[in-house]
């Protein structure tokens, strides 16, 4: 019987897969899934014994089978990152007992429990891929009970069947394997009526596979407005526009060295065209709550405005800052690279017509080479020698340039993070001087500890990416 239930689950899933895509693909947020696992209930020994005693039988032995394989098929719609509605069909298996009596006889009973449910699910993101969730819902269930008597035991009514509405609760953990697939581990409790007036619960521990239709969830966000500037056809004149894109590290709103070249290009454009204005837009990934992300995006945009005013003398009246939080992603938030792309600012700037023509700044290399390290170590891996030699040659070919070496750590103890990060940067500087004869006066060293993370330190590979030294080429003003 249990093998038949597994076969039924596979067959029903195939039918659901054929029936739902046409509807699901029409809207973002639709998903389907299937799961199976252990269903468990508690058979009331006292009630069974009392019923047989009242009928004139003495129970000498009572055996129960309180566990079975159960399965469910579900479909749902995720309408925000925190909430979804979900409907399911389930079969929680068969539970039975066998009572031996005096006078000599036997009574057996079997309970089947199937039905459908509608749940509201609340999600609590823990990392970019994993979430805890809780569900509350109602189920419409059919309970079927079959009784068989042998020997001296006589069963007057051998079967009962009842359909009723009741409630259910659940807790679970979800891991997003990819943009489309996720795994769930959860436990649910179904309150039930066994068709002969007895109340009870069935607990269901299951492992499920979920498939999400359509593009990744970020596609549901409002699309960024078209920033393509119109090009006017004018004979002797040319149309010049400028745009800026700078990415940020986690929970950071500083303008770092590697981005100052971009700011210089923007400032040069604004100085060249004093009638233009710029709107600086700040954005974040989706880790954390919406209010904090909105605040951080506003701080990033305002930080860029303040930098242009302070360092390049741009009039504050020509600049405005706006934060969009996590509402306008340009990449998926299910990967580190996608989240890094979403932590950014953009500058949207009016176009200018220049009769004389504008010569753009010559291309200049802004190097942000990264060297990774083992935990709490500052030894340079030999695999970086060729890259460091290329940096040294570039510095020797361009004697007016300098280099800043920035050291970083993962989530090491704050007491040693600053020390380790600076030691890493110093190790790279010493290597350039010792191996390639770079003038030490052209190298500066800084340690930032764990304050400038590129990833969230959840996995070993993410912590590895945060243990790094950046080499940033500086140009004379």
Beta strands, then each sheet from edge to edge (+ up, - down):
strand 1: 30-41
strand 2: 58-65
strand 3: 67-78
strand 4: 83-102
strand 5: 105-125
strand 6: 130-151
strand 7: 159-176
strand 8: 181-193
strand 9: 199-212
strand 10: 238-240
strand 11: 243-247
strand 12: 278-283
strand 13: 319-323
strand 14: 344-349
strand 15: 352-354
strand 16: 368-372
strand 17: 402-408
strand 18: 443-447
strand 19: 468-474
sheet 1: 2+ 4- 3+ 1- 9+ 8- 7+ 6- 5+
sheet 2: 10+ 15-
sheet 3: 11+ 14- 12+ 13+
sheet 4: 16+ 19- 17+ 18+
end
